[in-house]
Amino acid sequence: MQTTTATQSSATQPAAVVPMRPRRVRCVHDLSVLFPEVPSIAKHRGVSFPGYVDATAGGVYERIPGFIQEEDFLMEFLSFLINPKRFLFTLFGETGCGKSERVLDFYSRINVPVHRYVCSERSKMHHILCDLLPTENGTFQVIPKPLYKAMANGHPFLCDEVYHLDSDITSKLHEVRDRGEILIEETGELLKAKPGFKFIATANHNGLGDSSGRYSNGKVQDMAWLNGSYSFECKYPTAAVEIPIVQRTLEEGSPAFRSDAQLATYATKMVAVANACRAAMMGDAGPTTGRFELPFSTRNLVMWAESFVEYHFSHPNRSGSVHPLYRSLDATLARRACESSRNAIDSFVLAQFGLDRLIP
């Protein structure tokens, strides 16, 4: 009989072990220990902050090596987080200036999972909140999406490129912003966020449109949506922040960047090139015409440094070949630029390093 066979089989075969999901253990973190780069945090009234002991239960983003939090952002973000009546915080600024990274780094230090969604012009409400599958008895099965999971678990929801959303979507999110709840009309469920939920959004402009012309796909938002949000304008890190990051990257590639006097200056000069490119990109506040079109992020700087170490020490540098400084920057950024921008980048490198593009 089949039952007997199954019994005999189970007697001779080891039972399958179903791994149990590790349980999250709550704790309170001392932020003055977790954020040593911001000494003034010790004066903040919310210096102790709830989180989890570790990241073993999953969903926690990996810590960004060497990431340095900005004092102004951290102070304003903490003021928002400890206010139980406010749910929406928007970070806006240039591409590549670390908007999402600020948020992910914060929550990675306290071991809290982040539920994340990147918006596009095709995004619909069901992509963000939940899918609904009809069942045989006429009801719906709810398939949670990032916003639903965040509210149900009391975790943050990170909504990148939020101003790509149409106003008919953001209008349905007003209740989430104001009261931390949303009605799922098809099921009648009033989803109420558990403590710890926050709606954190990122965008390239402040919601009222982009006068520079660089982010024309970002939609102008209804003032009713904007009025209920904390906001913070993110800018590129200062040279004092970026130089140690680039220096560490170079030294990890070769100790020569620490011991050789000339190579030890390269991090400072590379950051100066990046800032010159950023200045050319941002220009003035008016419409852009023929300006530098590529963002030069800290990530680009690190990639340039990594690539330069490889080209400098591992590739033959013959007379007439492209200098490793230029070649590595071509590979990590400049080849995507138009001809006039590539020429501008070359001029910035020449001004800082005094080296021609081609090796003599």
PASESE-738376 format. One record per residue (C-alpha): x, y, z. Coordinates in steps of 0.2 Angstrom, whole numbers, plus 5000, padded with zeros to 4 digits. Example, Ala and Ser with C-alpha at 12.3 -4.5 7.8 and 13.67 -1.06 7.14 Angstrom:
// residues 2
506249785039506849955036
END
This chain:
// residues 360
500050005000500650184997500450225015501550085020502850125007502850305013503150245031504550125026505350265016505250385030506050255042507550235031507750405025508250555036506950685038507150845028507750985039506851145036507951295041507151415053507251595050508351675063507351785075507751965076508352025093507952205097509152315106509552495108511052565100512152705106512252815090513752915097514752745096513952695079514352865071516052925078516253035063514853155070515453195087513953315090512753175089513053145108512053305111510553245102509053195113508853035103510652975105509952805110509052725095508152565093508652425081509252245081510752155088511352095071510852075053510651885053508851885050509051955032508452115023509852225030510952315017512752275018513752415026514552535014516452535018517152695023515452795021515452955031513853035037513553215035513153305052511753415045510853265037511053155052510353285064508853325053508553135049508553095068507353235072506153155059506352975065505953015083504353105078502952975079501753095069502853115054503052975041503753055025505553125022506253175005508053185000508353274984509953324974511153284960511353104953512753014962512853124977512352984989510553014993510052824995511752785002511452905017509852805021510552635018512052665028511052735043509952575044511452455041512252525056510752485067510352315058508652365052507952295035507552425022506152385009506652474993505752514977506452614962505052714953504952734934503652814923502752654921502552624940500852584946500152574964500152384964501952384960502252474976500952414988500252244984499652134970497852054972497551884966495651824964495251664974493951534971492851594985492751774977494051854989495751914985497451844990498651994995500351974988501352104998502552224989503852334997502752475005501552335012503052235019503752395027502152445035501752275041503452245049503752425056505252445044505752595033505252605015506452685003505652744987506952804975506552924960504852964968504453104957504352984942502652934950501053014943500053124954498652994954499852874963500553004976498753064980498352884986499852894997499253045007498552935021500252845022501153015024499953085036499352945047500452795043498952695036498152655019496452575014496552425002494852454994494752284986494852195002494252325014495852305024496552465033498352435034499152525048500952545050501852465065503052575075504752605066503952625048504452775039504252825020505952895014505952964996507353014985507253134969508353244959507353404961506353474975504653424967504253594959505153544942506953554936507553714929509253644924508553534911509653384917508153294925506653334913505853164916505553204934503753264936503053424944502153364960500553424968500853544982499653444993500953294992502453404995501753495010501753355022503653305019505253345028506553375015508453385014509453445000510953324997512553394989514153304984515353274998516753395002518553374997518953345016517753185015518253124998520153134999520353005013519152885003520152904987521752894997521252735005520752654989522452694981523352634996522352474996522952444978524752484982525752544997526752654985525352784986525852805004527752805003528052894986527953084989527253114971525952974971525353024989524653184981523553094968522053074979521953264982522153294963520853164958519553244969519953414962519653344944517953274950517453444958517953534942516853414932515353444944515553634943515453614924513953504925512953614937513353784930512153914935510353894940509653934922509253804908510753704902511553724885513053624880513653604898514553454905513253314905513953174916513853174935515453134944514953034960516052974974515752804967516552864950518052924960518352764969518152664952519452784944520652754958520452564957520652564939522152684939523152574951522852424939523352524923524852604932525652444939525052304928524952374910526452424899526552614897527452634881527852794872526352864862525152764873523752844883524352884901523552774914522752924922521752964907521452784901520752734918519652884918519052844901518552674906517552724921516752884916517352994901516952874887515052904890515353094888515153194872516753254863516653424871516453354888517953234885519053374880518553464896518953314907520653304898520953484902520553464921521653314922523053414913522853564925522953454941524253334936525353424922525353264912524853254894523653124888524953034878526552964886528053054878
END
